[in-house]
Amino acid sequence: MSPSSTRRQVLRMTTGFAISTAITGCNQPATSDTTTSKTTTSKTTTEPRALVDLTRESYLAKAWTLSQDRFRFPKGDSVPLSNLDESVRDAVRTAIDSPPYTTQDASQGLLDGIDDVDLVTYGDTVWDVEHTFPTVTVRLDTDISEDEPIEERTVTRDEDVVRSNDAIGDVVSTIAPLGVETAPRPYETTRLDPEVQDFLERFDYIETPNGPGEIVVSRTNRSPPHTVRAQEATDEELYGRSIRETADYGPPTREFIDRLLASDRKTPGDYRDRIRVRYPDDVPRQFARDIDYGSNYVRVGDEVFGFATRHVHWDDLPVTFDATVLGENDGTTGPIDVELSVQNSGDDILRLQMEGCTPFGVLWAYGPGGERVLWNDAYERTENAVIENGSVVPESRAEMDLQPGQTQSATYRLGHDNLGTDDSLQAGTYEVLGTIWAKWPTYEGAKEYDWRSQLFPYTLTIQVV
C-alpha cells in the first residue's frame, strides 16, 4: 500500500461549523466513558485559516546508538576490574599487564570468584578473560526421542525446586532459556553449588517450549600449572552480533543510512534524541539484505548503530483514525486546535499504548521557527510525563482499552503551549510525526501474549495560512 493511496484530506474552517462530542485529553487508562460535548457557532463566514492533511505512512525506519555502557553478551554487564575480589583482581590484572597469570595451587577464593568473570573493564578497554582451571559444564541435549524422558526425573521451569533457588534457576535459565529468541548456552563453572549438584542427581530432563531436553554434565580435569589469560573483547562479544563499516555497503544502503541518521525529529514512541526516526516512502531492498533484518550493527565514525525497518499494514489495524481543525480558534492570529480521534471499529477490545499518555502521546510539530510542542492540557495532569526546562518529557508508558465502537479523542494546540512560549504563530507548513501503538487479540479469548502489537506511523501536516 503506497502512502498516496491512504492519504485523506480533512479540511475544516476555523469558524462557521459545529463541533460535537469532543473529548479533550491525552489520557491515562480511562476510569469513565463520559464525554464532553462542545458546540461552536459563528454568524460569519471566513476563509479557512488552517488545513490538516493526514498521511498513513507505509514504512517506519529507526536507528539507535549503542553506547559502550550497554553491551550485549551472555553473562551480564562488564565488571570493572576494581570491583573484583582481591585474589581475582590481582590475577586478572597480571593477565592483562604481564600475561599470562599462572599458579600451581589456586586459592578457593580465586576459584570461586573467577566463575563470575567474563568481560572485565580495565582502563578504557573491555577484556575477555579465560582460565584453565578444572571446570564442570552443564548443557541441554534436545536431540532425544519423545519416549525417552522419565516423568519423575523431568523438571519444568515453573516447579518450586527451580523457582525457589537462585543457583538452580541460573543453571536452568542458561541451558534452557524461556522463549524462542534467546539461544541456549552451556553453563560452565569451577565449582558446583551443593544444591545444584543435588538437583543434577535428581533430574535428567528439562521440559522446554520445544520439547524435552536431556541434561548433560561433563568435567574437564586439567593439571597445574593453571593460567588466566585476557584479550581485548571482540565486537561480537560486546554487542552480540557482527559490526560492519559503512564502506562495506553499496550506494543504496549507504545513502539510506545517511538519510536516517540525519533525522532529528521526535515521535511519540521514540522521543529521545538518541533514537533517529524516519517515515520513508520505501525501504531499499538492498538495505534490508545488507542489514540482514537487524542481525548486523553498523559503525559510523566513532559510534555503533542498530537499525530496524518495518512495512506497516494499516488495513490490519481495527480502528478508524481522523484529524479535524476545531472551530474555536481566533480567526486571524491565535493558536490552532487540532482534534485527533481514534475509534475501535473491530469486534474485540483494543489496547492503545504510548509513552507519556494515551492515545496519541506527546507530539512535536516542525515548521517555521523549528521544533514546537503540540500542547495538550493532559500534560499537566498525567504522572507519565514531566514538564521541565520549557519542554515536555515522557517518562513512562500509559495504556488504555477501547471497547468495540468506542471513540477516544484528544485536542492538541499549535501556537501556545503553556511552556512560556506565546509568540505569534507564523504562516507555513508544520509537520508532526505521530504513531498509533495498538494491541489486539488474534482470536476470541486470546491471552495477552497471543495479541498482535504494532506501531502505526502517520504524518499530520498542518497548513497555516
C-alpha positions in Angstrom: 0.0 0.0 0.0 1.5 3.3 -1.0 1.2 6.4 1.2 -0.6 8.3 -1.6 -3.4 5.6 -1.7 -4.0 6.1 2.0 -3.8 9.9 2.0 -7.0 11.6 3.3 -7.5 15.3 3.1 -9.5 16.7 6.0 -10.5 20.4 5.5 -12.3 22.4 8.2 -12.9 26.1 8.5 -11.7 27.6 11.8 -15.1 29.2 12.1 -18.6 28.6 10.8 -19.4 25.0 11.8 -20.4 23.0 14.8 -18.2 20.7 16.8 -19.7 17.9 19.0 -18.5 15.1 21.2 -15.0 16.4 21.5 -13.2 14.5 24.2 -10.2 16.6 25.4 -7.2 14.8 26.8 -4.2 12.5 26.3 -5.4 10.2 29.0 -4.1 7.6 31.3 -6.3 4.4 31.4 -9.8 5.8 31.4 -12.0 5.3 34.5 -15.1 6.6 32.8 -16.6 6.7 29.3 -18.1 10.1 30.0 -17.5 12.5 27.1 -17.8 16.3 27.0 -19.9 17.9 24.3 -18.9 21.2 22.7 -20.8 23.3 20.2 -19.3 26.4 18.5 -21.4 28.6 16.3 -20.4 31.5 14.1 -22.6 34.0 12.2 -19.8 34.9 9.8 -18.1 33.0 7.1 -14.3 33.3 6.6 -11.7 31.6 4.6 -10.2 28.7 6.5 -7.0 29.7 8.4 -5.6 26.1 8.8 -5.9 22.9 6.8 -4.8 19.5 8.0 -3.6 16.5 5.9 -3.3 13.1 7.4 -1.0 10.6 5.8 -0.9 7.0 6.9 2.7 6.0 6.4 3.6 2.6 5.0 7.2 2.3 6.3 8.9 3.0 9.6 12.7 3.2 10.0 14.7 3.6 13.2 18.3 3.9 14.2 19.8 4.0 17.7 23.2 4.3 19.2 24.7 1.5 21.2 26.9 3.2 23.8 29.8 1.3 25.4 28.0 1.0 28.7 25.2 -1.1 27.1 26.9 -4.2 25.9 25.0 -7.3 24.9 26.7 -10.5 25.9 25.6 -13.7 27.7 26.8 -13.2 31.3 25.6 -9.8 32.0 27.3 -6.4 32.4 31.1 -6.0 32.1 32.7 -5.9 35.6 35.1 -3.1 36.4 38.4 -4.6 37.5 38.3 -2.6 40.7 35.1 -4.4 41.7 36.7 -7.8 41.8 37.8 -9.6 45.0 41.5 -9.1 45.7 42.7 -12.5 44.6 40.7 -12.4 41.3 41.7 -8.8 40.7 45.4 -9.5 41.1 45.2 -12.5 38.7 43.3 -10.6 36.0 45.5 -7.5 36.3 48.6 -9.7 35.8 46.9 -11.4 32.8 46.4 -8.0 31.2 49.6 -6.2 32.2 52.1 -9.2 32.2 50.4 -12.1 30.6 49.8 -14.8 31.4 49.0 -15.3 35.1 50.0 -18.8 36.2 49.6 -20.7 39.5 50.3 -24.2 40.8 47.7 -24.1 43.5 44.8 -21.7 43.2 43.1 -20.4 46.3 39.5 -21.3 47.0 38.7 -17.5 46.8 40.2 -17.3 43.3 38.3 -20.4 42.1 35.0 -19.1 43.5 35.5 -15.6 42.2 36.7 -16.4 38.7 33.4 -18.1 38.0 31.5 -14.8 37.6 34.2 -13.2 35.5 33.7 -13.0 31.7 34.3 -9.5 30.5 36.3 -7.0 32.6 36.7 -3.3 32.1 40.2 -2.1 32.7 41.1 1.5 31.7 39.1 2.2 28.6 39.2 -1.3 27.3 37.0 -4.3 27.8 38.9 -7.6 28.2 37.7 -11.2 27.6 39.0 -13.3 30.5 39.6 -17.1 30.2 41.2 -19.6 32.5 42.4 -23.2 32.6 41.1 -24.3 36.0 39.2 -27.6 36.1 35.6 -26.9 35.2 32.1 -28.5 35.1 29.9 -27.9 32.1 26.2 -28.4 32.1 24.3 -28.3 28.8 20.9 -29.5 27.4 20.7 -32.0 24.6 17.4 -31.7 22.7 18.2 -34.4 20.2 16.3 -37.2 22.0 13.4 -39.4 21.2 10.0 -38.5 22.6 9.6 -41.7 24.6 13.0 -41.3 26.5 12.2 -38.8 29.3 11.1 -40.4 32.6 8.3 -38.3 34.1 9.6 -38.4 37.7 13.1 -37.3 36.5 11.8 -34.5 34.4 11.5 -30.9 35.7 9.9 -27.7 34.3 10.9 -24.1 34.8 7.8 -23.4 36.9 8.4 -26.0 39.6 9.4 -24.8 43.1 12.7 -26.6 43.0 13.7 -24.2 40.2 11.9 -21.0 41.1 12.9 -21.0 44.8 16.6 -21.4 44.3 18.7 -18.8 42.5 21.6 -21.1 41.8 19.4 -23.7 40.2 17.4 -21.1 38.4 20.6 -19.6 36.9 21.6 -23.0 35.6 18.2 -23.8 34.1 17.7 -20.3 32.5 21.2 -20.6 30.9 20.8 -24.1 29.4 17.0 -23.8 28.7 16.1 -20.1 28.3 12.4 -19.1 28.1 11.2 -18.0 24.7 12.4 -18.7 21.2 14.6 -15.6 20.7 17.2 -16.4 23.3 19.6 -19.2 22.4 20.5 -21.9 25.0 24.1 -21.9 26.2 26.3 -24.2 28.2 26.7 -23.4 31.9 30.3 -23.6 33.0 31.7 -23.3 36.5 34.8 -24.1 38.5 32.7 -25.3 41.4 29.1 -26.7 41.5 26.9 -25.3 44.3 25.9 -28.2 46.5 22.2 -27.6 45.9 22.9 -27.6 42.1 24.7 -30.9 42.5 21.7 -32.3 44.3 19.4 -31.0 41.6 21.5 -32.7 38.8 21.4 -36.0 40.7 17.6 -35.9 41.0 16.7 -34.8 37.4 17.8 -35.9 34.0 15.4 -33.9 31.8 14.0 -30.3 31.4 10.7 -29.6 29.7 11.1 -26.7 27.2 8.7 -25.0 24.8 10.3 -27.0 22.0 10.0 -30.3 23.9 12.1 -32.1 26.5 15.9 -32.0 26.6 18.4 -34.2 28.4 20.7 -32.6 31.0 24.3 -33.5 30.1 27.1 -32.9 32.6 30.8 -33.1 31.7 34.0 -32.4 33.7 37.4 -31.0 32.4 40.2 -32.1 34.7 43.3 -30.0 33.9 46.7 -30.4 35.6 48.6 -27.4 37.0 50.1 -25.0 36.3 46.8 -23.2 35.6 46.6 -19.9 33.7 44.4 -16.8 33.5 44.5 -15.0 30.1 42.9 -11.8 28.9 42.5 -10.4 25.4 40.5 -7.4 24.1 36.9 -8.3 23.6 35.6 -8.6 20.0 32.7 -6.7 18.6 30.7 -9.9 18.6 31.3 -10.4 22.3 30.5 -6.8 23.2 27.4 -6.3 21.0 26.2 -9.9 20.5 26.5 -9.6 16.7 28.9 -8.5 13.9 29.8 -4.9 13.4 30.0 -3.7 9.8 31.5 -0.5 8.4 29.5 1.8 6.1 32.2 1.4 3.5 31.3 -2.3 3.3 28.0 -1.4 1.7 26.9 -0.2 -1.7 25.3 3.2 -2.5 21.6 2.3 -1.7 22.5 1.2 1.8 25.0 4.0 2.5 22.5 6.6 1.3 19.7 5.2 3.3 21.9 5.2 6.5 22.9 8.8 5.8 19.2 9.8 5.4 18.1 8.1 8.6 21.0 9.3 10.7 20.3 12.9 9.5 16.8 12.8 11.0 16.4 14.8 14.2 12.6 14.7 14.6 10.9 13.2 17.6 7.9 10.8 17.5 5.7 9.7 20.5 7.3 6.3 20.7 10.9 7.4 20.1 11.2 10.9 21.6 14.7 10.5 22.9 17.5 12.2 21.0 19.5 9.0 20.6 16.7 7.5 18.5 16.6 8.6 14.8 13.3 8.0 13.1 12.0 8.5 9.6 8.8 7.6 7.7 10.3 6.8 4.3 8.3 6.2 1.2 10.1 2.9 0.7 13.0 0.9 2.1 15.6 -0.1 -0.4 15.6 -3.9 -0.8 19.4 -3.9 -0.7 19.3 -2.2 2.7 17.2 -5.0 4.1 19.6 -7.6 2.7 22.7 -5.8 4.0 21.4 -5.2 7.5 20.0 -8.7 7.4 16.8 -7.9 9.3 18.6 -6.5 12.3 21.4 -9.1 12.7 24.1 -6.6 11.9 25.2 -3.4 13.6 26.9 -0.6 11.7 29.9 1.6 12.8 29.6 5.2 11.6 32.5 7.2 12.7 33.1 6.6 16.4 29.5 5.3 17.1 27.8 2.0 16.6 24.2 1.9 15.4 21.4 -0.6 15.3 18.8 -0.3 12.6 15.2 -1.6 12.2 12.7 -1.1 9.5 9.1 -2.1 9.2 6.5 -2.3 6.5 3.2 -1.2 8.1 -0.1 -2.7 7.0 -2.8 -0.2 8.1 -5.5 -2.5 6.8 -4.7 -4.8 9.7 -5.4 -2.1 12.3 -9.0 -2.4 13.6 -9.5 1.4 14.0 -10.7 4.4 12.2 -8.5 7.5 12.6 -9.3 11.1 11.9 -7.9 14.7 12.3 -10.0 17.9 12.4 -9.3 21.6 12.9 -11.6 22.8 15.7 -13.6 26.0 15.2 -13.0 27.8 18.5 -9.7 29.4 17.5 -9.0 33.1 16.9 -9.7 33.5 13.2 -6.6 35.6 12.4 -3.7 35.3 14.8 -4.4 32.9 17.6 -3.3 29.2 18.0 -4.7 26.3 16.0 -6.5 23.5 17.8 -6.5 20.1 16.1 -8.6 17.2 17.4 -7.3 13.6 16.8 -9.8 10.8 17.1 -9.4 7.0 17.1 -12.3 4.6 17.1 -12.3 0.9 17.6 -14.0 -0.4 14.5 -13.4 -4.1 15.3 -15.2 -6.7 17.2 -12.6 -7.1 20.0 -11.2 -5.0 22.7 -8.3 -2.8 21.5 -5.4 -1.7 23.8 -3.6 1.6 23.0 -0.2 2.2 24.5 2.1 5.2 24.4 4.9 6.8 26.3 3.7 9.7 28.3 0.0 9.5 27.7 -2.6 7.8 25.5 -3.9 7.5 22.9 -1.5 9.7 20.9 1.3 10.7 23.3 3.4 13.8 23.3 3.6 15.4 19.8 6.0 17.8 18.3 5.5 20.0 15.2 8.3 21.0 12.9 7.9 24.1 10.7 8.6 27.9 10.8 10.7 28.5 13.9 11.8 24.9 14.3 10.5 22.4 16.9 7.3 23.1 18.8 5.4 21.1 21.4 1.8 20.5 20.4 0.2 21.4 23.7 -2.3 19.1 25.3 -3.8 20.0 28.7 -3.4 16.4 29.8 0.4 17.0 30.0 -0.3 18.8 33.3 -2.5 16.0 34.7 -0.5 12.9 33.9 2.3 11.4 36.1 3.7 9.7 33.0 5.2 12.9 31.6 7.2 15.7 33.2 7.2 19.4 32.2 10.7 20.8 32.8 13.1 23.3 31.2 10.5 24.5 28.8 9.7 21.1 27.4 7.6 18.0 27.9 9.4 14.8 28.6 7.5 11.4 28.5 8.8 9.2 31.3 6.7 6.1 31.4 4.2 4.2 29.4 0.4 4.7 29.7 -2.2 2.4 28.2 -6.0 2.4 27.8 -8.6 0.0 26.4 -11.1 0.8 23.7 -14.2 -1.3 23.6 -15.8 -2.1 20.2 -17.3 1.0 18.8 -15.8 3.3 21.4 -14.1 6.5 20.3 -11.3 8.4 22.1 -10.2 11.9 21.1 -7.6 14.4 22.2 -7.1 18.1 21.4 -3.6 19.4 20.5 -2.8 23.1 20.2 -0.3 24.6 17.8 0.8 28.1 18.7 0.5 28.3 22.5 2.0 25.5 24.7 1.8 26.7 28.4 5.6 26.5 28.5 6.3 30.2 28.3 6.1 30.3 24.5 3.4 32.8 23.5 4.8 34.1 20.2 2.6 34.6 17.2 2.0 31.6 15.0 3.8 32.1 11.7 2.1 31.1 8.4 3.6 28.0 6.8 3.6 24.2 6.9 4.1 22.3 10.1 4.7 18.5 10.1 4.0 16.1 13.0 5.4 12.6 13.1 2.8 10.6 15.1 2.3 7.0 16.0 -0.6 4.8 17.0 0.7 1.9 19.1 -2.0 -0.8 19.2 -2.5 -4.3 20.6 -5.5 -6.6 19.9 -6.3 -10.3 20.3 -5.6 -12.6 17.4 -8.6 -14.7 18.2 -11.6 -14.7 20.6 -10.4 -15.3 24.2 -6.7 -14.9 23.4 -4.4 -14.3 26.3 -2.2 -11.2 26.1 0.8 -13.0 24.8 -1.3 -14.1 21.8 -2.2 -10.4 21.0 -0.9 -8.6 18.0 1.2 -5.5 18.6 2.2 -2.9 16.0 3.3 0.7 15.6 1.3 2.5 13.0 3.1 5.7 11.9 1.4 8.7 10.4 2.3 12.3 9.4 0.0 15.1 10.3 0.5 18.2 8.2 -0.9 21.5 9.4 -1.0 24.3 6.8 -1.4 27.7 8.5 -2.3 30.5 6.0 
